[in-house]
Amino acid sequence: MLAAKHKKIALEQVELISKIAKATSNKIIEEFEKSNIKVESIPKGIEELSSIKDFMTGLPKELEKNQKIIKDCMEIYATLDQFHHKFEDEEEYDKMWRVYGAPQETVNRIEKQQGFLDKEKEKFMKQMENHKKDFNAQISELENETSSFKKYIDGDAYEEVAAIAKNIKQRIDEANEYAKTINNRETLVEFEEVTDYTSLEAMKKEFMAFYQLWVTVEEWRKNHHSWIHDPFDEINPQSVEDISDNSNKVMSQVIRAFRDKELPEILKIAEGVKNSVEEFKPQVPIVVALRTDGMKERHWDMLTAKIGFEIKPYEGFTFGKCMEMNLIEHTENICDIGEKSGKEY
């Protein structure tokens, strides 16, 4: 009776060891399969090829780390063999030998893949050279467009010119990013000398004055017209402040940039916008005050009493109407009431 009980316990222990062997071998095989898939993956470009090669370079150390795990797993199988344990599934015996031979199998795959990757590297390098030729043509086109951009001197065509400027700026930015990509790929394939694309940064720096001029002209003229003619209650006071300040700042920079370039027509456009901003600047605190969220009917009544004539929003009311009232003379009273309404809001 006791002997049978001991035998049962022994069999249960062996079965437990068997489960551990299965789990361990499955885990080892799974990890090696992941590595083999990465080793044998087909790169789509230089970056992926470099990533695979780096992975392959680091695998030997990983294989060394796995040797102890494999050794422990084989010892478990040896223990089961001592107890004459028979697996129900013959596949388990195959797994045992797969675990044993996994490191060498991975080494063999690495050696085989190395030749394939070398050929892929040559292919990608040829593709990159062709791409560089096309890219150089794009750079030449951008150089021609930026160097001739001074031909745009019609201030009334600001929307069209601003659109062209934005397009060129976007293409310069994209070209700079692609130049970095090419240089990175050249480094990955160990070119002796990476291609010099510093001319792109110089091009961008030279073009930025034109870009800032026309984009700011467009922003200022569109918004300035909107503030004066669109419904008063649609005005965003923060936007009025921000755009006025930015336009004034940018135009000052642009005027300095063009002053010594002998481009009088373009300088005239910049100075015209600068003057328009300066002329409108005293109106900004009035807009901000009158468009304060807390402005209620009683505040408009207070304002009317203060300045001596009626001022109150009505259908079709615009800030242009306010400008016709010459409210600048009453800026202090308007700002005081606007501040008061804001605190009460």
Secondary structure, 3 states (H helix, E strand, C coil): CHHHHHHHHHHHHHHHHHHHHHHHHHHHHHHHHHHHHHHCCCCCCHHHHHHHHHHHHHHHHHHHHHHHHHHHHHHHHHHHHHCCCCCCCCHHHHHHHHHHHHHHHHHHHHHHHHHHHHHHHHHHHHHHHHHHHHHHHHHHHHHHHHHCHHHCCCHHHHHHHHHHHHHHHHHHHHHHHHHHHHHHHHHHCCCCCCCCCHHHHHHHHHHHHHHHHHHHHHHHHHHHHHHHHCCHHHCCHHHHHHHHHHHHHHHHHHHHHHHCCCCHHHHHHHHHHHHHHHHHHHHHHHHHHHCCCCCCHHHHHHHHHHHCCCCCCCCCCCHHHHHHCCHHHHHHHHHHHHHHHHHHC
